[in-house]
């Protein structure tokens, strides 16, 4: 690859803010987001308000966030609920086209209206769960998520207006609004896909592979201090150890939420808290104690032999 000559006084754009070169759809979509700094002015107060609403991990109100994030479900709840408005509004679009082909077909009109209202109901749950996933993002991902939310808000307003116009008999105008909203749904869904699959929001960051099937020595037992989070490498996967009395526990050191180093976090009452977003995991079994993480940490069997601490990975990420 030929090196490019640059002016030393020229401002350098971080790779994190540089859009992908291909394909063109991703390139121009990312440039669009980059050219919308005004979204940050919406993100900051919304994030502050949401964090204030949910509170801190040990607050009772935080359980609402855990529920919406999908801790009980085992992965984010948002992808499940978004199928309701997308599927319902797709049906509305099809039924509306059928009615336009035969305006005497009242069954098609009723079906379109029913699906429109179902989509609006589903959009409420989808928005709440999406907010719970988005609130812990920052940078470009936060801005992209804000654009996704603004688009979805506009879609909801258009579809609600369409639903009300149908009640007054202005069906053709209502169909025009719903069709415009559906076109926006397609692009907003694309943005949602970028957040999930490109930016990795909601994905499991704990390494899916690596780690031994047999016990491997990782350190001397005498070097493990009581209550201190200690990082070790175990055949391709980082683990964090903690000694609590006579018990030694070990789980994956890479937080399943966004990859934070758990060994740099805090340990309290058998729970390790990620230093990045405060996700909590039980050290004894890797289970999620509180969101934003929803995936449990891989765990290790621990044994001490001849003064060495040995680990063996127990399950898939």
VEXLOTOR-641193 format. One line per field, with one value per residue (C-alpha): x negated, y negated, z negated; residue in one letter. Coordinates in nm, 2 decimals. Example, Ala and Ser with C-alpha at 12.3 -4.5 7.8 and 13.67 -1.06 7.14 Angstrom:
<nodes>
xx	(-1.23/-1.37)
yy	(0.45/0.11)
zz	(-0.78/-0.71)
code	(A/S)
</nodes>
This chain:
<nodes>
xx	(0.00/-0.14/-0.18/0.00/-0.18/-0.02/-0.07/-0.20/0.01/0.33/0.58/0.61/0.94/0.96/1.02/1.33/1.49/1.38/1.66/1.60/1.50/1.73/2.00/2.12/2.44/2.25/2.00/2.26/2.48/2.19/2.10/2.46/2.43/2.09/2.24/2.52/2.34/2.68/2.78/2.53/2.73/3.03/2.83/2.68/3.00/3.18/2.90/2.89/3.26/3.27/2.98/3.16/3.48/3.31/3.07/2.78/2.73/2.83/3.14/3.48/3.56/3.25/3.44/3.66/3.36/3.24/3.58/3.59/3.23/3.31/3.10/3.38/3.41/3.04/2.98/3.12/3.50/3.51/3.45/3.75/3.99/3.89/4.03/4.38/4.40/4.19/4.41/4.73/4.65/4.53/4.88/5.04/4.85/4.96/5.32/5.32/5.20/5.47/5.74/5.61/5.66/6.02/6.16/6.48/6.28/6.36/6.19/5.86/5.92/6.00/5.70/5.47/5.61/5.57/5.21/5.13/5.25/5.07/4.75/4.80/4.85/4.54/4.34/4.39/4.22/3.95/3.86/3.84/3.61/3.40/3.35/3.22/2.96/2.86/2.82/2.47/2.33/2.10/1.93/2.03/2.25/2.45/2.50/2.61/2.85/2.99/3.05/3.22/3.45/3.53/3.63/3.84/4.01/4.10/4.23/4.45/4.59/4.66/4.83/5.03/5.15/5.24/5.44/5.64/5.70/5.85/6.10/6.22/6.25/5.94/5.79/5.59/5.41/5.36/5.21/4.97/4.85/4.82/4.63/4.38/4.34/4.27/4.00/3.84/3.88/3.65/3.37/3.41/3.39/3.07/2.93/3.04/2.85/2.54/2.56/2.60/2.37/2.11/2.08/2.16/2.42/2.60/2.35/2.17/1.81/1.69/1.46/1.65/1.35/1.02/0.95/0.84/1.04/0.77/0.64/0.36/0.13/0.16/-0.01/-0.16/0.11/-0.11/-0.11/0.27/0.37/0.69/0.98/0.77/0.89/0.60/0.58/0.42/0.41/0.54/0.47/0.63/0.87/0.81/0.95/0.99/0.92/1.02/0.95/1.22/1.13/1.04/1.22/1.07/1.31/1.24/1.44/1.36/1.19/1.35/1.69/1.96/2.12/1.87/1.54/1.43/1.15/1.31/0.98/0.96/1.31/1.43/1.51/1.78/1.98/1.89/1.97/1.72/1.83/1.70/1.51/1.66/2.04/2.08/2.21/2.21/2.13/2.12/1.76/1.88/2.07/2.04/2.41/2.53/2.62/2.71/2.72/2.61/2.46/2.71/2.47/2.31/1.94/1.76/1.64/1.35/1.30/1.02/0.79/0.46/0.19/-0.17/-0.13/0.00/0.34/0.48/0.79/1.01/1.28/1.63/1.87/1.92/1.96)
yy	(0.00/-0.34/-0.58/-0.91/-1.23/-1.45/-1.80/-1.79/-2.09/-1.92/-1.81/-1.43/-1.27/-0.97/-0.63/-0.60/-0.90/-0.79/-0.62/-0.28/-0.30/-0.03/0.05/-0.29/-0.26/-0.22/-0.49/-0.76/-0.65/-0.69/-1.03/-1.14/-1.06/-1.23/-1.55/-1.56/-1.70/-1.85/-1.49/-1.52/-1.80/-1.57/-1.28/-1.44/-1.55/-1.23/-1.02/-1.22/-1.20/-0.82/-0.75/-0.96/-0.76/-0.42/-0.52/-0.31/0.07/0.12/-0.10/0.07/-0.14/0.01/0.34/0.18/0.12/0.48/0.60/0.38/0.46/0.83/0.96/1.21/1.31/1.39/1.15/0.80/0.79/0.51/0.73/0.94/0.65/0.46/0.74/0.64/0.28/0.38/0.69/0.51/0.20/0.43/0.59/0.24/0.15/0.46/0.43/0.06/0.16/0.42/0.16/-0.09/0.18/0.23/-0.04/0.16/0.42/0.32/0.62/0.50/0.16/0.30/0.53/0.24/0.03/0.31/0.38/0.01/-0.01/0.31/0.16/-0.15/0.06/0.26/-0.05/-0.16/0.16/0.14/-0.22/-0.14/0.16/-0.03/-0.32/-0.07/0.06/-0.29/-0.48/-0.32/-0.41/-0.70/-0.86/-0.77/-0.48/-0.72/-0.96/-0.67/-0.55/-0.90/-0.92/-0.58/-0.71/-1.04/-0.84/-0.60/-0.90/-1.05/-0.71/-0.68/-1.03/-0.97/-0.64/-0.77/-1.06/-0.80/-0.60/-0.90/-1.01/-0.67/-0.72/-1.03/-0.87/-1.04/-0.70/-0.81/-1.08/-0.83/-0.58/-0.84/-0.91/-0.54/-0.47/-0.75/-0.61/-0.26/-0.39/-0.55/-0.22/-0.05/-0.30/-0.31/0.07/0.05/-0.20/0.05/0.32/0.10/0.06/0.43/0.59/0.32/0.14/0.45/0.29/0.57/0.84/1.07/0.94/1.23/1.43/1.72/1.94/2.01/2.16/2.51/2.83/2.94/2.77/2.52/2.36/1.98/1.85/1.93/1.95/1.75/1.45/1.42/1.15/1.18/0.99/0.85/0.89/1.05/1.10/1.41/1.55/1.90/2.03/1.75/1.61/1.36/1.45/1.26/1.43/1.34/1.51/1.49/1.67/2.02/2.00/1.89/1.80/1.72/1.58/1.43/1.09/0.93/0.78/0.93/0.59/0.37/0.55/0.37/0.51/0.66/0.69/0.31/0.29/0.33/0.63/0.63/0.90/1.17/0.94/0.79/0.46/0.35/0.02/-0.11/-0.08/0.09/0.42/0.66/1.03/1.30/1.43/1.78/1.85/1.56/1.48/1.12/0.93/0.61/0.46/0.31/0.66/0.93/1.22/1.42/1.44/1.77/1.94/2.16/2.46/2.38/2.61/2.57/2.83/2.82/2.45/2.36/2.22/2.41/2.32/2.51/2.34/2.47/2.34/2.16/1.78)
zz	(0.00/0.09/-0.20/-0.17/-0.22/-0.48/-0.61/-0.96/-1.06/-0.92/-1.17/-1.20/-1.21/-1.44/-1.28/-1.51/-1.32/-0.98/-0.78/-0.62/-0.25/-0.12/-0.04/0.06/-0.14/-0.47/-0.36/-0.30/-0.59/-0.83/-0.67/-0.72/-1.09/-1.12/-0.97/-1.24/-1.55/-1.66/-1.76/-2.05/-2.19/-2.21/-2.34/-2.64/-2.82/-2.72/-2.86/-3.18/-3.23/-3.16/-3.40/-3.66/-3.61/-3.64/-3.92/-4.03/-4.02/-4.38/-4.35/-4.33/-4.02/-3.84/-3.82/-3.56/-3.34/-3.40/-3.29/-2.98/-2.89/-2.89/-3.19/-3.26/-2.89/-2.84/-2.55/-2.46/-2.45/-2.19/-1.88/-1.97/-2.02/-1.71/-1.50/-1.61/-1.46/-1.15/-1.08/-1.16/-0.94/-0.66/-0.67/-0.68/-0.36/-0.18/-0.29/-0.19/0.16/0.18/0.08/0.34/0.61/0.49/0.27/0.20/0.02/-0.34/-0.49/-0.35/-0.50/-0.84/-0.83/-0.74/-1.03/-1.28/-1.19/-1.20/-1.56/-1.65/-1.52/-1.73/-2.04/-1.96/-1.90/-2.26/-2.40/-2.13/-2.22/-2.59/-2.54/-2.29/-2.53/-2.80/-2.55/-2.42/-2.74/-2.81/-2.47/-2.38/-2.08/-1.73/-1.85/-2.08/-1.79/-1.55/-1.82/-1.85/-1.48/-1.50/-1.78/-1.59/-1.28/-1.49/-1.66/-1.32/-1.20/-1.51/-1.46/-1.09/-1.17/-1.46/-1.23/-0.96/-1.21/-1.32/-0.97/-0.89/-1.16/-0.99/-0.65/-0.49/-0.39/-0.09/-0.28/-0.57/-0.33/-0.19/-0.55/-0.64/-0.32/-0.39/-0.74/-0.60/-0.37/-0.68/-0.87/-0.61/-0.66/-1.04/-1.04/-0.85/-1.11/-1.38/-1.21/-1.20/-1.57/-1.64/-1.39/-1.30/-1.63/-1.84/-2.07/-2.24/-2.12/-2.36/-2.39/-2.60/-2.38/-2.23/-2.17/-2.35/-2.69/-2.78/-2.82/-3.07/-3.38/-3.30/-3.56/-3.56/-3.87/-4.21/-4.48/-4.72/-4.47/-4.48/-4.74/-4.93/-4.77/-4.49/-4.13/-3.94/-3.56/-3.41/-3.06/-3.00/-2.65/-2.45/-2.70/-2.98/-3.32/-3.64/-3.97/-4.32/-4.65/-4.91/-5.23/-5.13/-4.80/-4.46/-4.18/-3.82/-3.53/-3.19/-3.24/-2.93/-3.01/-2.79/-2.75/-2.57/-2.65/-2.96/-3.17/-3.48/-3.66/-3.67/-3.82/-4.19/-4.40/-4.67/-4.84/-4.58/-4.28/-4.04/-3.87/-3.53/-3.54/-3.22/-3.27/-3.61/-3.48/-3.78/-3.77/-4.04/-4.07/-4.18/-3.86/-3.62/-3.63/-3.56/-3.87/-3.70/-3.35/-3.11/-3.05/-2.97/-2.89/-3.17/-3.19/-3.10/-3.41/-3.51/-3.73/-3.98/-4.16/-4.35/-4.29/-4.41/-4.49/-4.15/-4.07/-3.77/-3.56/-3.31/-3.11/-3.19/-2.92/-2.60/-2.60)
code	(X/X/X/X/X/X/X/X/X/X/X/X/X/X/X/X/X/X/X/X/X/X/X/X/X/X/X/X/X/X/X/X/X/X/X/X/X/X/X/X/X/X/X/X/X/X/X/X/X/X/X/X/X/X/X/X/X/X/X/X/X/X/X/X/X/X/X/X/X/X/X/X/X/X/X/X/X/X/X/X/X/X/X/X/X/X/X/X/X/X/X/X/X/X/X/X/X/X/X/X/X/X/X/X/X/X/X/X/X/X/X/X/X/X/X/X/X/X/X/X/X/X/X/X/X/X/X/X/X/X/X/X/X/X/X/X/X/X/X/X/X/X/X/X/X/X/X/X/X/X/X/X/X/X/X/X/X/X/X/X/X/X/X/X/X/X/X/X/X/X/X/X/X/X/X/X/X/X/X/X/X/X/X/X/X/X/X/X/X/X/X/X/X/X/X/X/X/X/X/X/X/X/X/X/X/X/X/X/X/X/X/X/X/X/X/X/X/X/X/X/X/X/X/X/X/X/X/X/X/X/X/X/X/X/X/X/X/X/X/X/X/X/X/X/X/X/X/X/X/X/X/X/X/X/X/X/X/X/X/X/X/X/X/X/X/X/X/X/X/X/X/X/X/X/X/X/X/X/X/X/X/X/X/X/X/X/X/X/X/X/X/X/X/X/X/X/X/X/X/X/X/X/X/X/X/X/X/X/X/X/X/X/X/X/X/X/X)
</nodes>
